[in-house]
Amino acid sequence: MTERRLRLGVAGLGRAFALMLPGLAAHPKIELTAAADPREDARARFAAAFKARTYPSVEALCADPDVEAVYVATPHQFHAQNVITAARNGKHVLVEKPMALGLDECRAMIEAARNARVQLVVGHSHSFDAPIARTAEMIAGGTFGALRMITAVYYTDFLYRPRRPEELAADSGGGVLFNQAPHHVDIARLLGGGMVDSVRALTGAWDGSRPVEGAYSALLTFSGGAFATLTYSGYAHFDGDELGDGIAESGYPKDPDAYGAARLLLGAKTPAQELALKNARLYGAQENPEPAGPRLHQHFGLLIASCDRADFRPGPKGVAIYGGEARSFEPVPVPQVPRSEVIDEFHAAIFGGTPPLHSGEWSLATMEVCLAMQQSAREGRDIRLLHQVSTAR
């Protein structure tokens, strides 16, 4: 039996949408019905590609009676406002990470969805990736004993990709704590059971021309006794994908000769020239060709989960299991549709009555950890957490 297609409206045709588009366009459970964006060229391209209606504002999109759900992919500082508008118009909402810039905004989003009796899911984060989910299943199964430690490390060129000015300011959701830490924290919370007790972190902002946090290292303790260390650098020196067989975060093979491309492209560009580079990467500005090579699972760098009797290393092809006397590898099938895990969870919440893992409450807890990392680094102390939720709900 063919499953009911969800009539989806898109709020924001920017970079996040461009990355999500291959999955949305190919997924049999989604019908791209409408979109909102201030750029006329993006609206025209979307309308032609999907025979869909377009609007210059999110408010107009949310008022469309044919739209059942809204994917909010606007800049971070608008997430709360846009989600609340969608919910008040009776639309289910899938919102990009970070959920919002503060916990009060997160609470307001949750309350709006609850009052309207609509589903609220936050993603994409890499905790949706199938090898991470399989690792979580094996840990929860108990065969290998209790989880004791999580080690996650990723080095990228994040800070030197073309940015709008607000993306280089923490107050408007710029930097790695709002953009990249949600991936790490979501993964660690999923594997660790969700309940983080405390956070101690240090951050780095080492380039005066890009004055925002570009690196972090954090220690998370969990209520069950496990702990996690999360380290990230976006300063475009060491390439963390070298630790993952040269597979990029997107799941496609990386060209080793492209090392340094981000810094070379940025060069000595003026802010206006950098903004032009940023706009050239958005949907509607130019064609974005599919990367070359076979597509594997998306990932977020090196991750090792240590249990009493084995270590697990999820990666682009599956999960490596390092036991006491032997090691093995469990391949995990790559979904035919990119990021289908996100879409399936959202669809099941709406039509199947399945409570989503990546709910508003879950994502508020993730943001609490990310904000605690920032606070810990600034104040030089441990931060106790108050709003965590368990995976066993």
Summary of the structure (lengths in Angstrom):
residues: 393
radius of gyration: 20.3
end to end distance: 30.0
largest distance: 61.4
contacts: 1356
relative contact order: 0.17
helix: 39%
strand: 22%
